[in-house]
Amino acid sequence: MIKLTVLYDTPADVAAFDAHYLGTHVPLARKVPGIERVEVTRFGPGPDGSAPRYHLMAELYFADAAAMQAGLGSAEGRELGADVANLGGTPATHLVGNLEDSQ
């Protein structure tokens, strides 16, 4: 299984970002062919009360690299990519990795 992880910096307008991300962007992601699971994590203050480095993390799971490429290249995947422009220019870090069994 392969996972696309997107780490979003804290947006300028947190409320507007969250409303669009959860109300529009995540539903678009769920329509991408081949996505097996979508997870969203919102970060809170660290143990010492410090602000988190990232505001939010999205994880998109695919069976393999071919499924990810096909899904993101589909009409639904292109629509998801185009919607990034509606996230207010919030910087994001993208990572792709293979899941390893740790048991």
C-alpha positions as CSV (number, residue, x, y, z in Angstrom):
1,M,0.0,0.0,0.0
2,I,1.2,3.5,-0.8
3,K,0.3,6.7,1.0
4,L,0.3,10.3,-0.1
5,T,0.7,12.6,3.0
6,V,0.1,16.3,2.7
7,L,1.1,18.5,5.6
8,Y,-0.5,22.0,5.6
9,D,1.1,25.0,7.4
10,T,-1.2,27.1,9.5
11,P,-3.4,29.1,7.1
12,A,-3.9,32.9,7.3
13,D,-7.6,32.3,7.9
14,V,-8.0,29.1,9.8
15,A,-11.8,29.1,9.8
16,A,-12.1,29.7,6.1
17,F,-9.5,27.0,5.3
18,D,-11.1,24.4,7.6
19,A,-14.6,25.1,6.2
20,H,-13.4,24.7,2.6
21,Y,-11.0,21.8,3.3
22,L,-13.5,19.7,5.2
23,G,-16.6,20.8,3.3
24,T,-15.3,20.7,-0.3
25,H,-11.7,19.4,-0.6
26,V,-12.1,16.2,1.4
27,P,-15.3,15.2,-0.4
28,L,-13.5,15.7,-3.7
29,A,-10.7,13.5,-2.5
30,R,-13.1,10.7,-1.6
31,K,-14.3,10.6,-5.2
32,V,-10.9,10.0,-6.7
33,P,-10.8,6.4,-8.2
34,G,-8.5,4.1,-6.4
35,I,-8.4,5.9,-3.0
36,E,-8.9,3.3,-0.4
37,R,-9.0,5.6,2.6
38,V,-8.8,9.3,3.5
39,E,-7.7,10.4,6.9
40,V,-7.4,14.0,8.2
41,T,-5.6,14.9,11.4
42,R,-5.8,18.4,12.9
43,F,-2.8,19.2,15.2
44,G,-3.0,20.9,18.6
45,P,-0.5,22.4,20.9
46,G,2.5,20.4,21.8
47,P,3.1,18.9,25.3
48,D,4.7,22.2,26.4
49,G,1.8,24.3,24.9
50,S,3.8,25.4,21.9
51,A,2.0,25.9,18.6
52,P,2.2,22.9,16.2
53,R,4.5,23.1,13.2
54,Y,1.6,22.1,11.0
55,H,-2.1,22.8,11.1
56,L,-3.4,19.7,9.4
57,M,-2.3,16.5,7.8
58,A,-4.2,14.6,5.1
59,E,-3.3,11.0,4.3
60,L,-4.6,9.3,1.1
61,Y,-4.1,5.6,0.8
62,F,-3.9,3.7,-2.5
63,A,-3.1,0.0,-3.3
64,D,0.1,0.9,-5.1
65,A,1.9,3.6,-7.1
66,A,0.0,2.7,-10.3
67,A,-3.4,3.1,-8.6
68,M,-2.2,6.5,-7.2
69,Q,-1.0,7.7,-10.6
70,A,-4.3,6.6,-12.3
71,G,-6.5,8.1,-9.6
72,L,-4.7,11.4,-9.5
73,G,-4.6,11.5,-13.3
74,S,-8.4,10.9,-13.6
75,A,-11.0,13.6,-14.0
76,E,-11.7,13.5,-10.3
77,G,-8.0,13.7,-9.4
78,R,-7.6,16.7,-11.7
79,E,-10.6,18.3,-10.1
80,L,-9.0,17.7,-6.6
81,G,-5.8,19.2,-7.8
82,A,-7.5,22.3,-9.3
83,D,-9.3,22.8,-6.0
84,V,-5.9,23.4,-4.2
85,A,-6.2,27.0,-5.6
86,N,-9.1,27.5,-3.2
87,L,-7.1,26.8,-0.1
88,G,-5.9,30.4,0.2
89,G,-2.3,29.8,-0.8
90,T,-1.5,27.8,2.3
91,P,1.9,26.2,1.9
92,A,1.9,22.4,2.0
93,T,4.5,19.6,2.0
94,H,3.7,16.4,0.0
95,L,5.3,13.1,0.9
96,V,4.8,9.7,-0.8
97,G,5.7,6.5,1.0
98,N,5.1,2.8,1.1
99,L,3.5,1.4,4.3
100,E,5.7,-1.0,6.2
101,D,4.4,-3.6,8.5
102,S,5.8,-2.9,11.9
103,Q,4.4,-5.9,13.7
